[in-house]
């Protein structure tokens, strides 16, 4: 196992180059070369492939990518290199098991395989910014009320005591602590005090704010999970490694986080699929992570529901689930916002892809996750019920589902309806959805059931 002191040694003694050269000469050229070597080609007619040989070639290409590219450290403009034995040892030593939560809300997460009827891990919620603490409380209360939830994500706060939260200022630390306490109160309110928070710490944009707020008196528990994110593409800054070293030193659950850009430095869907798997191997190798949050996203369109991103996610998810014990939740960013039928069409396509490909899925994010307050518990419930409906679905079945769904939204992705924010779709005082939203969800659920989604209720 590579320790953090060894990583620092390599970062300070490894080969150096400019960040631009690493992006173009290393990431882009290596991904392109490996796609040619392993014959990895995007097929737009098959958004959810069921080609095991293709998935296994992507996996082998990802190992080669880690070995050839190494990892770039922007602070030192250096590349940390790894040996094949180190990579294979990290894969072999992946825990394949993660425990989150306390008391009756303590759950054990285990891996899945493609075409499996094994229950996935249900991670419910988002880190989308809430501009009002009442909104944040009601959102978390709604997420925790979903009985299937094994863990939740909580919103980031926009301000504290009427003051805008600014990165690197005391308001960031105070806001991070306030957000955690609001979330704990909301979970207790619905009788789930032990439910794990899996996106620690959403309001903390900097590593030192996350470390400062990671204390029991702030509401943090070892049974939660901390997101540790990579930089695009295939880079880790020293501040992120500092955060990971701190978390690893006391045995926190580390959730490696990566969102490679389809159409970015790795090229199109094929190269990004290789990079997406390589990121997950890097998480095991560098961060000693317990699980991995992955969200490949289109570089210009900002969402995940078009065929090239679905294909990229499907192939990379299958590569990991077939060849490793790594625990993955796959997250989709939808173009359409809350209280729109299009959101649920996009979500159905993404979740059918993820669950049939052998991973777990976080509940999908509406409105590209860029609009404050534009998320409600109804989108989370809809995602959870779709996940349940897709357990046991084969990749071939998912492929047909996705092809049937694409015509319902593909032409309106760039002009997708933003929908309504929480305050418009829910009653702020009661935390209940409007009847209009209840009726809309019932209609779209009936429509998806007619298309073949096997809802449990």
C-alpha positions as CSV (number, residue, x, y, z in Angstrom):
1,X,0.0,0.0,0.0
2,X,1.3,3.5,-0.9
3,X,1.2,5.8,2.0
4,X,0.7,9.5,1.9
5,X,4.4,10.2,2.8
6,X,5.5,8.2,-0.2
7,X,3.1,10.1,-2.4
8,X,4.6,13.4,-1.2
9,X,8.1,12.0,-1.9
10,X,7.1,11.1,-5.5
11,X,5.3,14.4,-5.9
12,X,8.5,16.3,-5.0
13,X,10.9,14.1,-7.0
14,X,8.9,13.0,-10.0
15,X,9.1,14.2,-13.6
16,X,7.7,17.7,-14.2
17,X,5.8,19.3,-17.0
18,X,3.3,22.1,-17.5
19,X,-0.4,21.4,-16.7
20,X,-1.3,22.1,-20.3
21,X,1.2,19.6,-21.6
22,X,-0.2,17.0,-19.2
23,X,-3.7,17.6,-20.4
24,X,-2.9,17.3,-24.1
25,X,0.3,15.2,-24.4
26,X,-0.5,12.8,-21.6
27,X,-4.2,12.5,-20.9
28,X,-5.5,13.1,-24.5
29,X,-2.8,11.2,-26.3
30,X,-2.8,8.3,-23.9
31,X,-6.5,7.8,-24.0
32,X,-6.6,8.0,-27.8
33,X,-3.7,5.5,-28.1
34,X,-5.3,3.0,-25.7
35,X,-8.7,3.2,-27.4
36,X,-6.9,2.3,-30.7
37,X,-4.9,-0.5,-29.0
38,X,-7.9,-2.1,-27.3
39,X,-10.4,-1.4,-30.1
40,X,-12.8,0.7,-27.9
41,X,-15.3,2.4,-30.1
42,X,-18.5,4.2,-29.2
43,X,-21.7,2.7,-30.8
44,X,-24.5,5.4,-30.8
45,X,-27.0,2.7,-31.6
46,X,-26.4,0.8,-28.4
47,X,-26.5,3.2,-25.5
48,X,-26.4,0.3,-23.0
49,X,-24.0,-2.3,-24.4
50,X,-24.0,-5.9,-23.0
51,X,-20.6,-6.8,-24.5
52,X,-18.5,-8.3,-21.7
53,X,-15.4,-8.4,-23.8
54,X,-15.7,-4.6,-24.5
55,X,-16.1,-3.9,-20.7
56,X,-13.0,-6.1,-20.0
57,X,-10.9,-4.3,-22.7
58,X,-11.9,-0.9,-21.1
59,X,-10.7,-2.3,-17.8
60,X,-7.4,-3.4,-19.1
61,X,-7.0,0.0,-20.9
62,X,-7.7,1.8,-17.6
63,X,-4.9,-0.1,-15.9
64,X,-2.5,0.9,-18.7
65,X,-3.7,4.5,-18.5
66,X,-2.8,4.7,-14.8
67,X,0.6,3.3,-15.5
68,X,1.4,5.5,-18.5
69,X,-0.2,8.7,-17.3
70,X,0.5,8.7,-13.6
71,X,-1.1,11.4,-11.5
72,X,-0.5,15.1,-11.9
73,X,0.1,17.4,-8.9
74,X,-0.6,21.0,-9.9
75,X,1.1,22.4,-6.8
76,X,4.5,21.0,-8.0
77,X,3.8,20.6,-11.7
78,X,5.0,17.0,-11.2
79,X,3.8,13.6,-12.1
80,X,3.5,10.8,-9.5
81,X,4.2,7.4,-11.2
82,X,3.0,4.0,-10.1
83,X,4.1,0.4,-10.8
84,X,1.9,-2.4,-12.2
85,X,2.3,-4.3,-8.9
86,X,1.1,-1.3,-6.9
87,X,-2.0,-0.9,-9.1
88,X,-2.9,-4.6,-9.0
89,X,-2.3,-4.7,-5.2
90,X,-4.7,-1.8,-4.7
91,X,-7.3,-3.4,-6.7
92,X,-6.9,-6.8,-4.9
93,X,-7.1,-5.1,-1.5
94,X,-10.2,-3.1,-2.2
95,X,-12.4,-3.6,0.8
96,X,-15.5,-4.6,-1.1
97,X,-17.6,-3.6,1.9
98,X,-18.5,-0.3,3.5
99,X,-20.5,0.2,6.7
100,X,-22.5,3.5,7.2
101,X,-25.0,4.7,9.7
102,X,-25.7,3.9,13.3
103,X,-28.3,1.9,15.2
104,X,-31.3,0.8,13.1
105,X,-29.9,2.9,10.3
106,X,-26.6,1.0,10.1
107,X,-26.2,-0.7,6.7
108,X,-23.6,-2.7,4.9
109,X,-22.8,-1.9,1.3
110,X,-21.6,-4.8,-0.9
111,X,-20.7,-5.0,-4.7
112,X,-23.1,-5.9,-7.5
113,X,-22.6,-7.4,-11.0
114,X,-24.2,-6.6,-14.4
115,X,-27.7,-8.1,-14.9
116,X,-27.9,-8.7,-11.2
117,X,-30.9,-8.8,-8.9
118,X,-28.7,-7.9,-5.9
119,X,-30.1,-4.9,-4.1
120,X,-28.1,-1.7,-4.7
121,X,-27.1,0.9,-2.2
122,X,-29.7,3.6,-2.1
123,X,-28.1,7.0,-1.8
124,X,-30.7,9.7,-1.6
125,X,-30.4,13.5,-2.0
126,X,-28.1,16.2,-3.4
127,X,-25.7,18.9,-2.4
128,X,-27.5,21.5,-4.4
129,X,-27.4,24.9,-2.7
130,X,-30.4,25.9,-0.5
131,X,-30.9,29.6,0.0
132,X,-33.1,29.2,3.1
133,X,-32.4,27.0,6.2
134,X,-36.1,26.0,6.2
135,X,-35.7,24.7,2.7
136,X,-32.6,22.8,3.7
137,X,-34.4,21.3,6.7
138,X,-37.5,20.2,4.7
139,X,-35.3,18.8,1.9
140,X,-33.4,16.6,4.3
141,X,-36.5,15.6,6.1
142,X,-38.0,14.5,2.8
143,X,-34.9,12.5,1.8
144,X,-34.7,10.8,5.2
145,X,-38.4,9.9,5.0
146,X,-37.8,7.7,2.0
147,X,-37.7,4.3,3.6
148,X,-35.2,2.7,1.2
149,X,-32.5,5.3,1.9
150,X,-29.3,3.8,3.1
151,X,-27.5,7.2,3.2
152,X,-28.3,10.7,2.2
153,X,-26.7,13.8,0.7
154,X,-27.5,17.1,2.2
155,X,-27.7,20.6,0.7
156,X,-25.1,23.2,0.9
157,X,-26.0,26.5,2.5
158,X,-25.9,29.7,0.6
159,X,-25.6,32.0,3.7
160,X,-25.4,32.0,7.4
161,X,-27.0,34.6,9.6
162,X,-27.9,36.6,6.5
163,X,-24.2,36.7,5.4
164,X,-23.1,35.1,2.1
165,X,-20.8,32.1,2.7
166,X,-17.4,32.8,1.1
167,X,-14.7,30.3,0.4
168,X,-11.7,30.6,2.7
169,X,-13.5,32.8,5.2
170,X,-14.9,31.9,8.7
171,X,-18.4,31.8,7.2
172,X,-17.4,28.7,5.3
173,X,-16.6,26.8,8.4
174,X,-19.6,28.1,10.3
175,X,-21.9,27.3,7.4
176,X,-20.5,23.8,7.1
177,X,-21.2,23.1,10.8
178,X,-24.7,24.7,10.6
179,X,-25.6,22.5,7.5
180,X,-24.6,19.4,9.4
181,X,-26.7,20.3,12.5
182,X,-29.7,21.1,10.4
183,X,-29.4,17.8,8.6
184,X,-29.1,15.9,11.9
185,X,-32.2,17.6,13.3
186,X,-34.2,16.8,10.1
187,X,-33.2,13.2,10.2
188,X,-34.2,12.9,13.9
189,X,-37.5,14.6,13.1
190,X,-38.5,11.6,11.0
191,X,-37.2,9.0,13.3
192,X,-33.9,8.2,11.5
193,X,-31.2,9.7,13.8
194,X,-28.6,7.2,12.8
195,X,-28.9,7.7,9.0
196,X,-25.5,8.3,7.4
197,X,-24.6,11.5,5.5
198,X,-22.7,10.5,2.5
199,X,-21.6,13.9,1.0
200,X,-19.6,15.3,3.9
201,X,-19.2,18.2,3.9
202,X,-21.3,19.9,1.2
203,X,-21.0,23.5,2.4
204,X,-17.2,23.2,2.8
205,X,-15.6,24.1,-0.5
206,X,-12.1,24.0,0.7
207,X,-10.2,21.1,2.3
208,X,-9.3,23.0,5.5
209,X,-13.0,23.9,6.1
210,X,-13.9,20.3,5.7
211,X,-11.2,19.2,8.2
212,X,-12.2,22.0,10.6
213,X,-15.8,21.0,10.6
214,X,-15.2,17.2,10.8
215,X,-15.7,16.9,14.6
216,X,-18.2,15.2,16.8
217,X,-19.4,18.5,18.2
218,X,-20.2,19.6,14.6
219,X,-22.4,16.5,14.2
220,X,-20.0,14.3,12.3
221,X,-19.7,10.6,12.8
222,X,-17.2,8.0,11.7
223,X,-20.1,6.2,10.1
224,X,-20.7,9.0,7.6
225,X,-18.7,9.3,4.3
226,X,-16.5,12.1,3.1
227,X,-16.3,13.1,-0.5
228,X,-12.7,13.6,-1.8
229,X,-12.8,15.0,-5.3
230,X,-10.2,14.8,-8.1
231,X,-9.4,17.7,-10.4
232,X,-10.1,17.5,-14.2
233,X,-8.4,15.5,-15.5
234,X,-6.4,13.0,-13.5
235,X,-5.1,15.5,-11.0
236,X,-5.0,15.8,-7.2
237,X,-4.0,19.0,-5.4
238,X,-2.1,18.9,-2.2
239,X,-5.0,20.4,-0.3
240,X,-7.1,17.4,-1.4
241,X,-4.4,15.0,-0.4
242,X,-4.1,16.7,2.9
243,X,-7.8,16.1,3.5
244,X,-7.5,12.5,2.5
245,X,-4.5,11.9,4.8
246,X,-6.4,13.4,7.7
247,X,-9.5,11.2,7.0
248,X,-7.5,8.1,6.5
249,X,-5.6,8.6,9.7
250,X,-8.7,7.9,11.8
251,X,-10.5,5.5,9.6
252,X,-13.2,7.7,8.1
253,X,-15.2,6.4,5.1
254,X,-13.6,8.0,2.1
255,X,-15.8,8.4,-1.1
256,X,-13.6,9.2,-4.0
257,X,-15.4,11.6,-6.3
258,X,-14.7,12.1,-10.1
259,X,-16.6,13.5,-13.0
260,X,-14.6,13.2,-16.2
261,X,-15.9,15.3,-19.1
262,X,-17.2,13.5,-22.2
263,X,-15.7,15.6,-25.0
264,X,-12.9,17.0,-22.7
265,X,-9.3,16.1,-22.5
266,X,-9.9,12.3,-22.7
267,X,-11.8,12.9,-26.0
268,X,-15.2,11.3,-26.8
269,X,-17.2,8.6,-25.1
270,X,-14.6,5.8,-25.6
271,X,-11.6,7.7,-24.1
272,X,-13.7,9.1,-21.3
273,X,-14.9,5.5,-20.4
274,X,-11.3,4.5,-20.1
275,X,-10.5,7.6,-17.9
276,X,-13.6,7.0,-15.8
277,X,-12.4,3.5,-14.8
278,X,-8.9,4.8,-14.3
279,X,-10.2,7.3,-11.9
280,X,-11.7,4.6,-9.8
281,X,-8.4,2.7,-9.7
282,X,-6.6,5.8,-8.7
283,X,-9.1,6.3,-5.8
284,X,-8.1,2.9,-4.5
285,X,-4.4,3.5,-5.1
286,X,-4.0,7.0,-3.8
287,X,-6.9,7.7,-1.4
288,X,-7.5,4.2,-0.1
289,X,-11.2,4.9,-0.7
290,X,-14.1,2.9,0.6
291,X,-16.5,3.7,-2.2
292,X,-16.6,5.9,-5.3
293,X,-19.0,8.5,-6.6
294,X,-18.8,8.8,-10.4
295,X,-20.6,11.3,-12.7
296,X,-19.2,11.6,-16.2
297,X,-20.9,14.6,-17.8
298,X,-21.0,16.2,-21.3
299,X,-18.5,19.0,-21.5
300,X,-20.8,21.5,-23.2
301,X,-24.3,20.3,-22.5
302,X,-23.8,19.8,-18.7
303,X,-26.0,16.7,-18.4
304,X,-25.7,12.9,-18.6
305,X,-28.8,11.7,-20.5
306,X,-27.6,11.8,-24.1
307,X,-26.5,8.5,-25.7
308,X,-22.7,9.2,-25.7
309,X,-22.7,9.8,-21.9
310,X,-25.0,6.9,-21.2
311,X,-22.7,4.6,-23.2
312,X,-19.6,5.9,-21.5
313,X,-21.2,5.3,-18.1
314,X,-22.5,1.9,-19.0
315,X,-19.2,0.6,-20.3
316,X,-17.1,2.0,-17.5
317,X,-19.6,0.8,-14.8
318,X,-19.5,-2.7,-16.3
319,X,-15.7,-2.7,-16.5
320,X,-15.5,-2.0,-12.8
321,X,-18.4,-4.2,-11.6
322,X,-17.1,-7.2,-13.6
323,X,-13.5,-6.9,-12.6
324,X,-13.2,-5.4,-9.1
325,X,-14.9,-5.3,-5.7
326,X,-15.1,-1.5,-5.8
327,X,-18.3,0.0,-4.5
328,X,-19.7,2.6,-6.9
329,X,-22.7,4.9,-7.0
330,X,-23.3,6.4,-10.4
331,X,-24.8,9.9,-10.4
332,X,-26.8,11.4,-13.3
333,X,-27.2,15.2,-13.9
334,X,-30.5,15.7,-15.8
335,X,-31.2,18.7,-18.0
336,X,-34.8,19.2,-17.0
337,X,-35.8,20.5,-13.6
338,X,-38.2,19.6,-10.8
339,X,-41.9,19.2,-11.5
340,X,-41.4,18.3,-15.2
341,X,-42.1,15.0,-17.0
342,X,-38.8,15.3,-18.8
343,X,-36.8,15.0,-15.6
344,X,-38.3,11.5,-15.0
345,X,-37.8,10.4,-18.6
346,X,-34.1,11.3,-18.4
347,X,-33.8,9.7,-14.9
348,X,-35.5,6.5,-16.1
349,X,-32.9,6.2,-18.9
350,X,-29.9,6.9,-16.6
351,X,-31.0,4.6,-13.8
352,X,-31.9,1.7,-16.2
353,X,-28.3,2.0,-17.5
354,X,-26.6,2.2,-14.1
355,X,-28.5,-0.6,-12.3
356,X,-28.3,-3.1,-15.2
357,X,-24.6,-2.3,-15.5
358,X,-23.9,-3.6,-12.0
359,X,-23.4,-0.6,-9.8
360,X,-25.6,1.5,-7.4
361,X,-27.1,4.8,-8.3
362,X,-27.5,8.1,-6.4
363,X,-30.8,9.8,-7.0
364,X,-30.6,12.0,-10.0
365,X,-30.0,15.7,-9.9
366,X,-32.5,18.1,-11.7
367,X,-31.7,21.2,-13.7
368,X,-28.1,20.2,-14.2
369,X,-27.6,20.9,-10.5
370,X,-26.7,24.5,-11.2
371,X,-29.9,26.4,-9.9
372,X,-30.2,27.1,-6.2
373,X,-33.3,25.5,-4.5
374,X,-34.2,23.6,-7.7
375,X,-34.5,20.2,-6.1
376,X,-37.3,18.5,-4.1
377,X,-37.8,15.2,-2.4
378,X,-40.2,14.2,-5.2
379,X,-37.3,13.8,-7.7
380,X,-35.5,11.7,-5.1
381,X,-38.6,9.4,-4.5
382,X,-39.0,9.1,-8.2
383,X,-35.4,8.0,-8.6
384,X,-35.6,5.5,-5.7
385,X,-38.7,3.9,-7.1
386,X,-37.1,3.6,-10.5
387,X,-34.0,2.0,-9.0
388,X,-36.2,-0.6,-7.3
389,X,-38.0,-1.1,-10.7
390,X,-34.7,-1.7,-12.5
391,X,-33.2,-4.3,-10.0
392,X,-32.9,-7.5,-12.0
393,X,-33.2,-5.8,-15.4
394,X,-30.7,-7.1,-17.9
395,X,-28.5,-4.8,-20.0
396,X,-30.3,-5.9,-23.1
397,X,-33.6,-4.9,-21.6
398,X,-32.2,-1.6,-20.4
399,X,-30.8,-0.8,-23.8
400,X,-34.3,-1.2,-25.3
401,X,-35.8,0.9,-22.5
402,X,-33.3,3.7,-23.1
403,X,-33.9,3.6,-26.9
404,X,-37.6,4.0,-26.2
405,X,-37.1,6.9,-23.8
406,X,-34.6,8.9,-25.9
407,X,-37.2,10.3,-28.3
408,X,-39.1,11.7,-25.4
409,X,-36.4,14.2,-24.5
410,X,-33.4,14.1,-26.8
411,X,-34.6,17.0,-29.0
412,X,-35.2,19.3,-26.0
413,X,-32.1,18.7,-23.9
414,X,-30.6,22.1,-24.8
415,X,-34.0,23.9,-24.1
416,X,-35.1,21.6,-21.2
417,X,-37.7,23.2,-18.9
418,X,-36.2,24.4,-15.7
419,X,-39.3,23.4,-13.8
420,X,-40.1,24.9,-10.4
421,X,-37.9,25.5,-7.3
422,X,-38.7,24.0,-3.9
423,X,-40.7,26.9,-2.7
424,X,-43.0,26.6,-5.8
425,X,-43.4,22.9,-5.8
426,X,-43.7,22.3,-2.1
427,X,-45.3,24.0,0.8
428,X,-42.5,25.6,2.9
429,X,-44.5,25.3,6.1
430,X,-45.7,21.7,5.9
431,X,-42.9,20.3,3.7
432,X,-45.5,18.6,1.5
433,X,-45.7,18.7,-2.3
434,X,-48.4,20.6,-4.1
435,X,-51.3,18.5,-5.5
436,X,-50.2,19.5,-9.0
437,X,-46.8,17.8,-8.5
438,X,-48.4,14.7,-6.9
439,X,-50.7,14.4,-9.9
440,X,-47.8,15.0,-12.4
441,X,-45.7,12.3,-10.8
442,X,-48.6,9.9,-10.8
443,X,-49.1,10.4,-14.5
444,X,-45.5,10.0,-15.5
445,X,-45.1,6.9,-13.2
446,X,-48.1,5.3,-15.0
447,X,-46.5,6.1,-18.3
448,X,-43.2,4.5,-17.3
449,X,-45.0,1.5,-15.9
450,X,-46.7,1.0,-19.3
451,X,-43.2,1.2,-21.0
452,X,-42.1,-1.8,-18.9
453,X,-40.7,-0.4,-15.6
454,X,-41.6,-2.9,-12.9
455,X,-42.6,-0.6,-10.1
456,X,-43.0,-2.3,-6.7
457,X,-46.0,-0.1,-5.8
